[in-house]
Amino acid sequence: MPSGKTHTRIDLFLLVVLIGAAGYFWSLLTGYFGRDEFVEYGSVFVVAYLFGTFLLSPDMDLNTSDPMRNWGVLRLLWRPYAHFFKHRGVSHVPILGTLTRVVYILLLVYVIFAVANALFDLGWELSVKNLRGVDQKAIIWGLCGLCLPDIFHIMADRLFKNAR
């Protein structure tokens, strides 16, 4: 299996390839999406891709992985995730593994905000109905940006199974 640093190098190399392809097909893509929309959603994709590469890899179930170390002190928040999801289990299933980590983060954020709201009486309304105004295209581009490095990670694991 490739090391964590090798996974990061593969992800960054493939991101450069994707950006290069987007640049090469710039006129076609901006003609289809519109220049401003393509730049906006492309930026969401790149930020999510980098977040997925450095902080949200399928190896979040390993206490010693590079992404886990990148969280610093906050890696303690990932201990329950590592306990429930064994390595190379659901975390290494394309798309599903990414979604488990996204749902886990959303639950953590919700709990933290709910506790802060209850303790300090902030008056925040925490409900799903407040999500109606969220840009769905941005969410799709962001999820694609999170899923793609995971897919590359899983492919590298499978391709280089006996390497090291």
Secondary structure, 3 states (H helix, E strand, C coil): CCCHHHHHHHHHHHHHHHHHHHHHCHHHHHHHHCHHHHHHHHHHHHHHHHHHHHHCCHHHHCCCCHHHHHCHHHHHHHHHHHHHCCCCCHHHCCCHHHHHHHHHHHHHHHHHHHHHHHHHCCCCCCCHHHHHHCCHHHHHHHHHHHHHHHHHHHHHHHHCCCCC
